Amino acid sequence: RVGDSVELRMVSQGGLKAEKQELEKIRGVVLGIVKRGLGSSLILRDVVYGLPIERRIPFYSPMIKEAKILERNFIFKGKKKVKRSKLYYFRDRN
């Protein structure tokens, strides 16, 4: 859901048919979900070394090996419900 903190494990390099697949952990807050059938994706935001990074990750990508919800309602620390479908205003906050 939007506002949750999630962790994804994805194949980072070499593709799916490589002999040795290296998995990469991606953590972030879900800013929005784009619903377009098989083209559905989510927008993740994280701060790495002081730089904000946003990634658009397809739901049905074969590169995703595992998805885990770390914390629900991460933005409001679980105190109140997120009432927006897209949290683009979160980009301007620190």
MMTF fields as JSON, N, C-alpha, C and O atoms, coordinates in Angstrom:
{
  "mmtfVersion": "1.0.0",
  "mmtfProducer": "UNKNOWN",
  "numBonds": 375,
  "numAtoms": 376,
  "numGroups": 94,
  "numChains": 1,
  "numModels": 1,
  "chainsPerModel": [1],
  "groupsPerChain": [94],
  "chainIdList": ["A"],
  "bondAtomList": [4, 2, 8, 6, 12, 10, 16, 14, 20, 18, 24, 22, 28, 26, 32, 30, 36, 34, 40, 38, 44, 42, 48, 46, 52, 50, 56, 54, 60, 58, 64, 62, 68, 66, 72, 70, 76, 74, 80, 78, 84, 82, 88, 86, 92, 90, 96, 94, 100, 98, 104, 102, 108, 106, 112, 110, 116, 114, 120, 118, 124, 122, 128, 126, 132, 130, 136, 134, 140, 138, 144, 142, 148, 146, 152, 150, 156, 154, 160, 158, 164, 162, 168, 166, 172, 170, 176, 174, 180, 178, 184, 182, 188, 186, 192, 190, 196, 194, 200, 198, 204, 202, 208, 206, 212, 210, 216, 214, 220, 218, 224, 222, 228, 226, 232, 230, 236, 234, 240, 238, 244, 242, 248, 246, 252, 250, 256, 254, 260, 258, 264, 262, 268, 266, 272, 270, 276, 274, 280, 278, 284, 282, 288, 286, 292, 290, 296, 294, 300, 298, 304, 302, 308, 306, 312, 310, 316, 314, 320, 318, 324, 322, 328, 326, 332, 330, 336, 334, 340, 338, 344, 342, 348, 346, 352, 350, 356, 354, 360, 358, 364, 362, 368, 366, 372, 370],
  "bondOrderList": [1, 1, 1, 1, 1, 1, 1, 1, 1, 1, 1, 1, 1, 1, 1, 1, 1, 1, 1, 1, 1, 1, 1, 1, 1, 1, 1, 1, 1, 1, 1, 1, 1, 1, 1, 1, 1, 1, 1, 1, 1, 1, 1, 1, 1, 1, 1, 1, 1, 1, 1, 1, 1, 1, 1, 1, 1, 1, 1, 1, 1, 1, 1, 1, 1, 1, 1, 1, 1, 1, 1, 1, 1, 1, 1, 1, 1, 1, 1, 1, 1, 1, 1, 1, 1, 1, 1, 1, 1, 1, 1, 1, 1],
  "groupList": [{"groupName": "ARG", "atomNameList": ["N", "CA", "C", "O"], "elementList": ["N", "C", "C", "O"], "formalChargeList": [0, 0, 0, 0], "bondAtomList": [1, 0, 2, 1, 3, 2], "bondOrderList": [1, 1, 2], "singleLetterCode": "R", "chemCompType": "L-PEPTIDE LINKING"}, {"groupName": "VAL", "atomNameList": ["N", "CA", "C", "O"], "elementList": ["N", "C", "C", "O"], "formalChargeList": [0, 0, 0, 0], "bondAtomList": [1, 0, 2, 1, 3, 2], "bondOrderList": [1, 1, 2], "singleLetterCode": "V", "chemCompType": "L-PEPTIDE LINKING"}, {"groupName": "GLY", "atomNameList": ["N", "CA", "C", "O"], "elementList": ["N", "C", "C", "O"], "formalChargeList": [0, 0, 0, 0], "bondAtomList": [1, 0, 2, 1, 3, 2], "bondOrderList": [1, 1, 2], "singleLetterCode": "G", "chemCompType": "PEPTIDE LINKING"}, {"groupName": "ASP", "atomNameList": ["N", "CA", "C", "O"], "elementList": ["N", "C", "C", "O"], "formalChargeList": [0, 0, 0, 0], "bondAtomList": [1, 0, 2, 1, 3, 2], "bondOrderList": [1, 1, 2], "singleLetterCode": "D", "chemCompType": "L-PEPTIDE LINKING"}, {"groupName": "SER", "atomNameList": ["N", "CA", "C", "O"], "elementList": ["N", "C", "C", "O"], "formalChargeList": [0, 0, 0, 0], "bondAtomList": [1, 0, 2, 1, 3, 2], "bondOrderList": [1, 1, 2], "singleLetterCode": "S", "chemCompType": "L-PEPTIDE LINKING"}, {"groupName": "GLU", "atomNameList": ["N", "CA", "C", "O"], "elementList": ["N", "C", "C", "O"], "formalChargeList": [0, 0, 0, 0], "bondAtomList": [1, 0, 2, 1, 3, 2], "bondOrderList": [1, 1, 2], "singleLetterCode": "E", "chemCompType": "L-PEPTIDE LINKING"}, {"groupName": "LEU", "atomNameList": ["N", "CA", "C", "O"], "elementList": ["N", "C", "C", "O"], "formalChargeList": [0, 0, 0, 0], "bondAtomList": [1, 0, 2, 1, 3, 2], "bondOrderList": [1, 1, 2], "singleLetterCode": "L", "chemCompType": "L-PEPTIDE LINKING"}, {"groupName": "MET", "atomNameList": ["N", "CA", "C", "O"], "elementList": ["N", "C", "C", "O"], "formalChargeList": [0, 0, 0, 0], "bondAtomList": [1, 0, 2, 1, 3, 2], "bondOrderList": [1, 1, 2], "singleLetterCode": "M", "chemCompType": "L-PEPTIDE LINKING"}, {"groupName": "GLN", "atomNameList": ["N", "CA", "C", "O"], "elementList": ["N", "C", "C", "O"], "formalChargeList": [0, 0, 0, 0], "bondAtomList": [1, 0, 2, 1, 3, 2], "bondOrderList": [1, 1, 2], "singleLetterCode": "Q", "chemCompType": "L-PEPTIDE LINKING"}, {"groupName": "LYS", "atomNameList": ["N", "CA", "C", "O"], "elementList": ["N", "C", "C", "O"], "formalChargeList": [0, 0, 0, 0], "bondAtomList": [1, 0, 2, 1, 3, 2], "bondOrderList": [1, 1, 2], "singleLetterCode": "K", "chemCompType": "L-PEPTIDE LINKING"}, {"groupName": "ALA", "atomNameList": ["N", "CA", "C", "O"], "elementList": ["N", "C", "C", "O"], "formalChargeList": [0, 0, 0, 0], "bondAtomList": [1, 0, 2, 1, 3, 2], "bondOrderList": [1, 1, 2], "singleLetterCode": "A", "chemCompType": "L-PEPTIDE LINKING"}, {"groupName": "ILE", "atomNameList": ["N", "CA", "C", "O"], "elementList": ["N", "C", "C", "O"], "formalChargeList": [0, 0, 0, 0], "bondAtomList": [1, 0, 2, 1, 3, 2], "bondOrderList": [1, 1, 2], "singleLetterCode": "I", "chemCompType": "L-PEPTIDE LINKING"}, {"groupName": "TYR", "atomNameList": ["N", "CA", "C", "O"], "elementList": ["N", "C", "C", "O"], "formalChargeList": [0, 0, 0, 0], "bondAtomList": [1, 0, 2, 1, 3, 2], "bondOrderList": [1, 1, 2], "singleLetterCode": "Y", "chemCompType": "L-PEPTIDE LINKING"}, {"groupName": "PRO", "atomNameList": ["N", "CA", "C", "O"], "elementList": ["N", "C", "C", "O"], "formalChargeList": [0, 0, 0, 0], "bondAtomList": [1, 0, 2, 1, 3, 2], "bondOrderList": [1, 1, 2], "singleLetterCode": "P", "chemCompType": "L-PEPTIDE LINKING"}, {"groupName": "PHE", "atomNameList": ["N", "CA", "C", "O"], "elementList": ["N", "C", "C", "O"], "formalChargeList": [0, 0, 0, 0], "bondAtomList": [1, 0, 2, 1, 3, 2], "bondOrderList": [1, 1, 2], "singleLetterCode": "F", "chemCompType": "L-PEPTIDE LINKING"}, {"groupName": "ASN", "atomNameList": ["N", "CA", "C", "O"], "elementList": ["N", "C", "C", "O"], "formalChargeList": [0, 0, 0, 0], "bondAtomList": [1, 0, 2, 1, 3, 2], "bondOrderList": [1, 1, 2], "singleLetterCode": "N", "chemCompType": "L-PEPTIDE LINKING"}],
  "groupTypeList": [0, 1, 2, 3, 4, 1, 5, 6, 0, 7, 1, 4, 8, 2, 2, 6, 9, 10, 5, 9, 8, 5, 6, 5, 9, 11, 0, 2, 1, 1, 6, 2, 11, 1, 9, 0, 2, 6, 2, 4, 4, 6, 11, 6, 0, 3, 1, 1, 12, 2, 6, 13, 11, 5, 0, 0, 11, 13, 14, 12, 4, 13, 7, 11, 9, 5, 10, 9, 11, 6, 5, 0, 15, 14, 11, 14, 9, 2, 9, 9, 9, 1, 9, 0, 4, 9, 6, 12, 12, 14, 0, 3, 0, 15],
  "groupIdList": [1, 2, 3, 4, 5, 6, 7, 8, 9, 10, 11, 12, 13, 14, 15, 16, 17, 18, 19, 20, 21, 22, 23, 24, 25, 26, 27, 28, 29, 30, 31, 32, 33, 34, 35, 36, 37, 38, 39, 40, 41, 42, 43, 44, 45, 46, 47, 48, 49, 50, 51, 52, 53, 54, 55, 56, 57, 58, 59, 60, 61, 62, 63, 64, 65, 66, 67, 68, 69, 70, 71, 72, 73, 74, 75, 76, 77, 78, 79, 80, 81, 82, 83, 84, 85, 86, 87, 88, 89, 90, 91, 92, 93, 94],
  "secStructList": [7, 6, 6, 7, 3, 3, 3, 3, 3, 3, 3, 7, 1, 1, 7, 6, 6, 7, 1, 1, 7, 7, 3, 3, 3, 3, 3, 3, 3, 3, 3, 3, 3, 3, 7, 7, 4, 4, 4, 7, 3, 3, 3, 3, 3, 3, 3, 3, 6, 6, 3, 3, 3, 3, 3, 3, 3, 3, 6, 6, 7, 6, 6, 3, 3, 3, 3, 3, 3, 3, 3, 6, 6, 6, 6, 6, 6, 6, 1, 1, 7, 7, 7, 7, 1, 5, 7, 4, 4, 4, 4, 6, 7, 7],
  "xCoordList": [0.825, 0.0, 0.87, 2.041, 0.28, 0.993, 1.298, 0.436, 2.534, 2.959, 3.688, 4.239, 3.708, 4.39, 5.875, 6.291, 6.656, 8.078, 8.264, 7.819, 8.918, 9.069, 10.53, 11.355, 10.821, 12.143, 11.945, 11.196, 12.617, 12.55, 13.914, 14.942, 13.917, 15.162, 15.029, 14.14, 15.939, 15.886, 17.212, 18.252, 17.156, 18.37, 19.035, 18.411, 20.299, 20.931, 21.64, 21.443, 22.458, 23.222, 23.206, 23.004, 23.42, 23.539, 22.238, 22.248, 21.128, 19.84, 19.412, 20.045, 18.339, 17.762, 18.49, 18.427, 19.185, 19.811, 21.3, 21.994, 21.791, 23.207, 23.468, 22.566, 24.731, 25.064, 24.949, 24.425, 25.44, 25.4, 24.589, 25.008, 23.434, 22.582, 22.876, 22.791, 23.22, 23.442, 22.149, 21.563, 21.707, 20.472, 20.802, 21.759, 19.997, 20.181, 18.984, 17.839, 19.248, 18.168, 17.832, 18.714, 16.554, 16.085, 15.055, 14.052, 15.307, 14.361, 13.842, 14.54, 12.62, 12.084, 10.64, 10.025, 10.122, 8.734, 7.952, 8.41, 6.791, 5.95, 5.264, 4.439, 5.621, 5.008, 3.733, 2.846, 3.633, 2.443, 2.418, 3.438, 1.231, 1.041, 0.36, -0.661, 0.932, 0.371, -0.292, 0.383, -1.606, -2.352, -2.633, -3.449, -1.951, -2.126, -2.089, -1.403, -2.802, -2.815, -1.456, -0.914, -0.905, 0.422, 1.521, 2.642, 1.222, 2.195, 2.161, 2.734, 1.499, 1.401, 2.771, 3.612, 2.979, 4.264, 4.076, 3.002, 5.142, 5.117, 6.315, 7.344, 6.169, 7.235, 7.803, 7.097, 9.094, 9.781, 10.724, 11.373, 10.802, 11.718, 12.578, 12.088, 13.874, 14.814, 15.903, 16.111, 16.593, 17.708, 18.975, 19.118, 19.901, 21.148, 22.299, 22.419, 23.142, 24.27, 23.831, 24.535, 22.68, 22.188, 21.486, 21.006, 21.413, 20.751, 19.438, 19.417, 18.336, 17.061, 17.018, 17.402, 16.549, 16.461, 15.035, 14.467, 14.465, 13.14, 13.265, 13.948, 12.599, 12.613, 11.197, 10.343, 10.958, 9.666, 9.904, 10.657, 9.267, 9.52, 8.239, 7.216, 8.273, 7.084, 6.703, 7.567, 5.397, 4.906, 5.252, 5.712, 5.031, 5.118, 6.476, 6.582, 7.502, 8.84, 9.407, 9.308, 9.996, 10.631, 11.928, 12.493, 12.398, 13.623, 13.38, 14.33, 12.135, 11.813, 11.725, 10.946, 12.523, 12.539, 11.768, 11.203, 11.74, 11.074, 10.642, 11.351, 9.489, 8.996, 8.531, 7.854, 8.906, 8.569, 8.159, 8.822, 7.072, 6.64, 7.362, 7.221, 8.139, 8.88, 8.028, 8.05, 7.274, 6.459, 5.264, 5.418, 4.095, 2.894, 2.789, 3.208, 2.222, 2.062, 3.357, 3.365, 4.434, 5.755, 5.816, 6.508, 5.109, 5.179, 4.656, 5.27, 3.543, 2.954, 3.26, 2.61, 4.229, 4.65, 3.498, 3.46, 2.551, 1.444, 0.36, -0.579, 0.462, -0.517, -1.8, -2.888, -1.682, -2.892, -2.762, -1.664, -3.883, -3.967, -3.56, -3.846, -2.896, -2.563, -3.828, -4.478, -4.181, -5.447, -5.264, -6.212, -4.089, -3.835, -3.328, -2.704, -3.608, -3.136, -1.717, -1.0, -1.307, 0.056, 0.632, -0.001, 1.805, 2.422, 3.563, 4.677, 3.291, 4.335, 4.785, 5.904, 3.939, 4.338, 5.455, 6.144, 5.632, 6.677, 8.068, 9.045, 8.178, 9.466, 10.051, 11.269, 9.194, 9.659, 10.009, 10.671, 9.572, 9.893, 11.294, 11.817, 11.899, 13.253, 13.219, 14.267],
  "yCoordList": [-1.183, 0.0, 1.247, 1.213, 2.328, 3.598, 4.023, 3.95, 4.47, 4.901, 3.833, 4.125, 2.6, 1.512, 1.508, 1.961, 0.995, 0.789, -0.659, -1.587, -0.853, -2.196, -2.492, -1.588, -3.78, -4.232, -5.233, -6.199, -4.998, -5.898, -6.518, -5.87, -7.774, -8.424, -8.681, -9.408, -8.068, -8.154, -8.665, -8.538, -9.241, -9.638, -8.36, -7.563, -8.152, -6.875, -6.869, -5.938, -7.874, -7.861, -9.238, -10.249, -9.259, -10.52, -11.063, -11.969, -10.547, -11.014, -12.307, -12.781, -12.859, -14.058, -15.333, -16.32, -15.338, -16.566, -16.643, -17.525, -15.746, -15.774, -16.963, -17.43, -17.452, -18.593, -18.229, -19.002, -17.049, -16.617, -15.328, -14.28, -15.423, -14.247, -13.545, -14.146, -12.267, -11.482, -10.762, -10.081, -10.916, -10.268, -8.947, -8.842, -7.956, -6.614, -6.284, -6.52, -5.741, -5.331, -3.878, -3.021, -3.613, -2.249, -1.97, -2.674, -0.944, -0.541, 0.837, 1.644, 1.107, 2.434, 2.549, 1.596, 3.752, 4.06, 4.097, 4.687, 3.482, 3.471, 4.83, 5.19, 5.591, 6.902, 6.799, 7.644, 5.774, 5.639, 4.31, 3.637, 3.945, 2.725, 3.113, 3.801, 2.666, 2.942, 1.659, 0.647, 1.691, 0.49, 0.516, 1.309, -0.357, -0.445, -1.904, -2.223, -2.778, -4.182, -4.817, -4.759, -5.422, -6.032, -4.992, -5.313, -3.76, -2.675, -1.959, -0.878, -2.543, -1.911, -1.823, -2.707, -0.75, -0.558, 0.241, 0.783, 0.302, 1.108, 2.039, 1.745, 3.159, 4.151, 4.095, 4.356, 3.75, 3.65, 4.827, 5.252, 5.354, 6.454, 6.063, 5.537, 6.332, 6.073, 7.134, 7.766, 7.329, 8.265, 7.445, 6.76, 7.517, 6.767, 7.762, 8.555, 7.725, 8.647, 10.104, 10.923, 10.418, 11.791, 12.228, 13.359, 11.361, 11.696, 10.935, 9.713, 11.646, 10.942, 10.215, 10.766, 8.979, 8.159, 7.643, 7.125, 7.79, 7.241, 6.225, 6.456, 5.105, 4.049, 3.638, 3.558, 3.38, 2.844, 1.373, 1.043, 0.497, -0.936, -1.641, -1.513, -2.386, -3.113, -4.24, -4.942, -4.398, -5.451, -6.842, -7.694, -7.064, -8.409, -8.687, -9.53, -7.991, -8.197, -9.532, -9.843, -10.32, -11.57, -11.317, -12.245, -10.076, -9.729, -9.66, -9.757, -9.496, -9.433, -10.856, -11.672, -11.138, -12.475, -12.54, -13.581, -11.434, -11.442, -10.024, -9.061, -9.903, -8.605, -8.763, -9.73, -7.795, -7.881, -6.494, -5.502, -6.43, -5.174, -5.042, -5.89, -3.967, -3.758, -3.075, -3.467, -2.047, -1.309, -0.691, -0.067, -0.863, -0.252, 1.199, 1.544, 2.048, 3.48, 4.091, 4.759, 3.865, 4.328, 5.849, 6.389, 6.535, 7.993, 8.625, 9.555, 8.139, 8.698, 7.846, 7.996, 6.964, 6.086, 5.253, 4.939, 4.896, 4.039, 4.72, 4.057, 6.039, 6.737, 7.055, 6.951, 7.442, 7.722, 7.167, 6.876, 7.03, 6.382, 7.343, 8.539, 6.815, 7.603, 7.739, 6.743, 8.976, 9.206, 9.667, 10.166, 9.516, 9.906, 8.69, 7.792, 8.681, 7.559, 7.789, 6.831, 9.049, 9.391, 10.362, 11.366, 10.075, 10.902, 11.734, 11.71, 12.462, 13.25, 14.416, 14.904, 14.868, 15.95, 15.501, 16.334, 14.213, 13.667, 13.968, 13.921, 14.273, 14.607, 15.877, 15.998, 16.82, 18.108, 18.07, 18.976, 17.033, 16.915, 16.353, 15.689, 16.617, 16.103, 14.676, 14.087],
  "zCoordList": [0.0, 0.0, 0.0, 0.378, -0.425, -0.456, 0.973, 1.849, 1.202, 2.526, 3.311, 4.372, 2.819, 3.515, 3.184, 2.117, 4.106, 3.88, 3.42, 4.096, 2.274, 1.709, 1.381, 1.246, 1.259, 0.83, -0.298, -0.158, -1.41, -2.564, -2.788, -2.594, -3.196, -3.623, -5.108, -5.551, -5.885, -7.342, -7.877, -7.231, -9.059, -9.763, -10.241, -10.942, -9.872, -10.179, -11.524, -12.305, -11.826, -13.067, -13.705, -13.033, -14.993, -15.695, -16.223, -17.057, -15.771, -16.255, -15.588, -14.645, -16.089, -15.478, -15.865, -15.131, -17.007, -17.487, -17.172, -17.678, -16.355, -15.985, -15.061, -14.365, -15.064, -14.214, -12.74, -11.937, -12.394, -10.998, -10.913, -11.406, -10.286, -10.155, -8.834, -7.763, -8.927, -7.724, -7.377, -8.218, -6.137, -5.703, -5.023, -4.256, -5.32, -4.787, -3.898, -4.282, -2.717, -1.818, -2.095, -2.147, -2.271, -2.473, -1.394, -1.282, -0.606, 0.435, 0.108, -0.507, 0.516, 0.287, 0.725, 1.202, 0.544, 0.864, -0.436, -1.415, -0.462, -1.659, -1.768, -0.928, -2.833, -3.065, -3.874, -3.751, -4.699, -5.519, -6.234, -6.374, -6.684, -7.458, -8.757, -8.752, -9.875, -11.198, -11.676, -11.868, -11.869, -12.251, -13.744, -14.215, -14.491, -15.93, -16.387, -17.358, -15.717, -16.105, -15.88, -14.777, -16.922, -16.806, -16.709, -16.313, -17.061, -16.97, -15.629, -15.494, -14.635, -13.315, -12.662, -12.827, -11.921, -11.261, -9.979, -9.717, -9.188, -7.985, -7.993, -8.602, -7.312, -7.239, -5.825, -4.851, -5.726, -4.44, -4.267, -5.223, -3.056, -2.763, -1.573, -0.573, -1.705, -0.627, -0.679, -1.715, 0.431, 0.485, 0.696, 1.709, -0.274, -0.22, -0.241, -1.175, 0.779, 0.915, 0.793, 0.201, 1.348, 1.345, 0.075, -0.001, -0.924, -2.181, -2.296, -2.145, -2.563, -2.742, -4.081, -5.112, -4.05, -5.258, -5.376, -4.415, -6.563, -6.837, -7.957, -8.955, -7.776, -8.789, -9.107, -8.224, -10.368, -10.794, -11.11, -12.027, -10.355, -10.463, -10.895, -10.223, -12.006, -12.475, -11.504, -10.979, -11.278, -10.389, -10.898, -10.137, -12.172, -12.736, -13.373, -14.263, -12.929, -13.469, -12.978, -11.791, -13.876, -13.436, -12.664, -12.085, -12.651, -11.925, -10.411, -9.633, -9.988, -8.558, -8.018, -8.509, -7.015, -6.424, -5.11, -4.774, -4.364, -3.062, -2.713, -3.005, -2.092, -1.622, -0.182, 0.166, 0.648, 2.064, 2.565, 2.264, 3.324, 3.937, 5.271, 6.151, 5.413, 6.649, 7.712, 8.879, 7.301, 8.261, 7.544, 6.494, 8.103, 7.532, 7.989, 9.094, 7.126, 7.425, 7.94, 8.973, 7.23, 7.64, 7.731, 8.594, 6.862, 6.805, 8.087, 8.613, 8.592, 9.808, 11.031, 12.065, 10.929, 12.025, 12.578, 13.768, 11.694, 12.08, 12.891, 13.334, 13.099, 13.939, 13.199, 13.766, 11.941, 11.176, 9.772, 9.298, 9.13, 7.831, 6.708, 6.774, 5.685, 4.501, 3.667, 3.351, 3.309, 2.619, 1.183, 0.577, 0.633, -0.75, -1.522, -0.957, -2.822, -3.628, -4.137, -4.427, -4.248, -4.663, -3.639, -3.31, -3.143, -2.106, -2.687, -2.165, -3.754, -4.389, -3.518, -3.677, -2.603, -1.704, -0.767, -0.178, -0.628, 0.238, -0.315, 0.433, -1.598, -2.213, -1.613, -1.481, -1.25, -0.739, 0.74, 1.245, 1.436, 2.855, 3.026, 2.131, 4.169, 4.433, 4.876, 5.14]
}
